[in-house]
Amino acid sequence: MMDNSLNIAVILPAFNEEGTIASVVRGCQQTLPRLTDLLVIDDGSTDQTAERAAEAGARVVRVRSNRGKGNALRLGIEQARGDTLVFLDADGQDDPREIPVLLEALCAGADLVVGSRFLGHFDPGAITTINRYGNRLLTGVANVLFGVRLTDTQAGFRAVRRGLIDRIALRAQHYDIETDLLLQAVKVGGRVVEVPVRRQPRQHGTSGLNPVIDGLRILRRILNVRFQSINGRAS
């Protein structure tokens, strides 16, 4: 059962998501009416993302130019008010109604809960073939190198304890941020749990993820975390 005393902050990194941001913000508010903080990091959007988020009731931090999802998420972690942090995408593909599923696993003893789309399911059109197989490959590499059994290392829908975040130093600037957080959590001995979630197709805008460039960036991040100590020296 979810602990109603949790100080929960939802963090939404967003870049040009004016078509979905308001509905995602409202979905979070309806699911978690006692939210401590609902923070949108507008990562240099050129549309009305920030305005739509503020109108829906979010606290908005604006970044002057687009610097990448990793930078936005790290800024959100720094600025958020709460000891339990929830991350989800602003494009409407994650369902805010599933947040309690992640929080229940956190309350049961996990330090980091990942909403696995592969344990759950993808609606038609929710993932491209190249992204599906790329995720599988990168997750397999991480499993071998870290001795774990994960199914979805690139999932962005997560809940994490602030205490775990304080034990690691995130460095990723782009779409490798999920891998950076997850594998550093594993490396410091955090308890990581996956729960099944649904992934919906994007209804507005386009994804900024480049399967080749970002796939190689994620692979490099896996290797960096595996072969470096938490303070950056070779392990």
C-alpha positions in Angstrom: 0.0 0.0 0.0 1.2 3.5 -0.8 2.3 5.7 2.1 0.2 8.9 2.0 2.8 10.7 4.1 5.3 10.6 1.2 6.6 14.0 0.0 6.3 13.4 -3.7 7.7 15.5 -6.5 6.9 14.8 -10.1 9.5 16.0 -12.6 8.6 16.4 -16.3 11.5 17.3 -18.6 9.9 18.7 -21.8 11.0 20.0 -25.1 8.3 21.3 -27.6 5.5 19.3 -26.0 2.7 21.9 -26.1 0.2 19.3 -27.4 0.5 17.0 -24.4 2.0 18.8 -21.5 -1.2 20.1 -20.0 -2.9 16.7 -20.0 0.1 15.0 -18.5 0.2 17.7 -15.7 -3.5 17.3 -15.0 -3.2 13.6 -15.0 -0.5 13.7 -12.3 -2.6 16.1 -10.2 -5.6 13.9 -10.4 -3.7 10.8 -9.6 -1.7 12.4 -6.7 -3.8 15.2 -5.3 -1.4 15.6 -2.4 1.7 16.3 -4.5 4.4 18.3 -2.8 5.7 19.5 -6.1 5.0 19.2 -9.8 7.9 20.5 -11.8 8.2 21.0 -15.5 11.7 21.7 -16.9 11.1 23.4 -20.2 14.3 22.6 -22.0 14.5 25.5 -24.4 11.1 24.9 -26.2 10.3 27.1 -29.1 6.5 26.5 -28.8 4.0 27.1 -25.9 5.1 24.2 -23.7 6.0 26.4 -20.7 2.8 28.4 -20.9 0.6 25.4 -21.2 2.3 23.7 -18.3 1.9 26.8 -16.1 -1.8 27.1 -17.1 -2.4 23.5 -16.0 -0.9 24.2 -12.6 2.8 23.1 -12.8 5.7 24.9 -11.5 7.9 25.7 -14.5 11.6 26.2 -14.8 12.7 27.4 -18.2 16.1 26.7 -19.7 17.1 29.3 -22.3 18.3 26.8 -24.9 17.8 23.1 -25.6 20.5 21.3 -23.7 19.2 17.7 -23.6 17.0 15.5 -21.5 19.8 14.5 -19.1 20.5 18.2 -18.3 16.8 18.9 -17.9 16.3 15.9 -15.6 19.3 16.7 -13.5 18.1 20.3 -13.1 14.7 19.0 -12.1 16.3 16.8 -9.4 18.2 19.7 -8.1 15.1 22.0 -8.0 12.4 19.6 -6.9 10.9 19.8 -3.4 10.4 16.3 -2.2 12.1 13.2 -0.9 10.4 10.9 -3.3 10.9 11.7 -7.0 8.8 10.5 -9.9 9.9 10.9 -13.5 7.8 10.5 -16.6 7.8 11.7 -20.1 5.9 14.8 -21.1 4.8 13.4 -24.5 1.8 11.5 -23.1 3.2 8.1 -23.7 3.4 7.3 -20.0 0.1 7.0 -18.1 0.1 9.1 -14.9 -2.6 6.8 -13.5 0.1 4.2 -13.1 2.3 6.3 -10.8 0.8 4.6 -7.7 2.1 1.2 -8.9 5.6 2.5 -8.9 5.1 4.2 -5.5 3.8 1.0 -3.9 6.9 -0.8 -4.9 9.0 2.0 -3.5 7.1 1.8 -0.2 7.7 -2.0 -0.1 11.4 -1.4 0.1 12.8 -0.5 -3.3 15.2 2.5 -3.8 14.5 2.8 -7.5 11.4 1.6 -9.3 11.4 1.3 -13.1 8.2 1.1 -15.1 9.1 -1.6 -17.6 7.3 -1.5 -20.9 8.5 -5.0 -21.7 7.0 -6.5 -18.5 3.8 -4.5 -19.4 2.9 -3.8 -23.0 3.2 -1.5 -25.9 0.1 -0.2 -27.6 0.3 -0.4 -31.4 2.6 2.3 -32.7 4.2 3.0 -29.3 7.7 1.9 -30.3 9.5 1.5 -33.5 11.2 -1.8 -34.5 14.7 -0.3 -34.3 14.1 1.1 -30.9 12.6 -2.2 -29.6 15.6 -4.2 -30.7 18.1 -1.5 -29.7 16.6 -1.4 -26.2 16.8 -5.2 -26.0 20.4 -5.2 -27.1 21.5 -2.4 -24.7 19.6 -4.0 -21.8 21.3 -7.3 -22.5 24.8 -5.7 -22.5 24.0 -4.0 -19.1 22.7 -7.3 -17.7 25.9 -9.1 -18.6 28.3 -6.4 -17.4 26.4 -5.7 -14.1 25.1 -9.2 -13.3 21.5 -8.1 -13.1 18.2 -9.2 -14.7 16.6 -6.1 -16.0 14.1 -5.8 -18.9 14.0 -2.1 -19.8 17.1 -0.1 -19.0 16.0 2.9 -21.1 12.5 3.4 -19.5 11.9 7.0 -18.4 8.9 6.3 -16.1 10.4 5.9 -12.6 10.2 6.5 -8.9 13.3 7.0 -6.8 14.2 7.9 -3.3 16.1 11.2 -2.8 18.5 9.3 -0.5 19.6 7.1 -3.4 20.1 10.1 -5.7 22.3 11.8 -3.1 24.7 8.8 -3.2 25.5 9.1 -6.9 26.7 11.7 -9.3 24.7 11.8 -12.5 26.8 12.9 -15.5 24.6 12.2 -18.6 23.4 15.1 -20.6 21.1 13.4 -23.2 19.0 10.3 -23.5 21.6 8.2 -21.7 20.3 9.8 -18.4 18.1 6.8 -17.7 21.0 4.4 -18.1 23.2 6.6 -16.0 20.8 6.7 -13.0 19.8 3.0 -13.2 23.3 1.6 -13.4 24.8 3.9 -10.9 22.0 2.8 -8.5 23.0 -0.8 -9.1 26.6 0.0 -8.6 26.1 1.6 -5.2 23.9 -1.3 -4.0 20.5 0.3 -4.4 17.5 -2.0 -4.6 16.1 -1.7 -8.1 12.7 -3.1 -8.9 10.8 -3.2 -12.2 7.0 -3.1 -12.4 4.9 -3.5 -15.6 3.5 -0.4 -17.2 1.7 0.5 -20.5 3.3 2.5 -23.2 1.0 4.5 -25.5 1.8 6.0 -28.9 2.9 9.6 -29.2 -0.1 11.7 -30.3 1.6 15.0 -30.9 5.0 16.2 -32.1 8.1 14.0 -32.8 10.7 12.3 -30.7 14.2 13.8 -30.6 15.8 10.4 -30.0 18.2 9.3 -32.8 18.4 5.5 -32.7 22.0 5.3 -33.9 23.6 8.4 -32.2 21.8 8.0 -28.9 22.1 4.2 -29.0 25.9 4.6 -29.2 25.8 7.2 -26.5 23.9 4.8 -24.2 26.3 2.0 -24.9 29.2 4.3 -24.0 27.4 5.3 -20.8 27.0 1.6 -19.8 30.7 1.1 -20.3 31.6 4.3 -18.4 29.5 3.4 -15.4 30.8 -0.2 -15.3 34.5 0.7 -15.5 34.6 3.8 -13.5 34.2 4.3 -9.8 31.4 6.6 -8.6 33.8 9.4 -8.1 35.0 9.1 -11.7 38.3 7.2 -11.3 38.9 3.9 -13.1 37.6 1.0 -11.1 
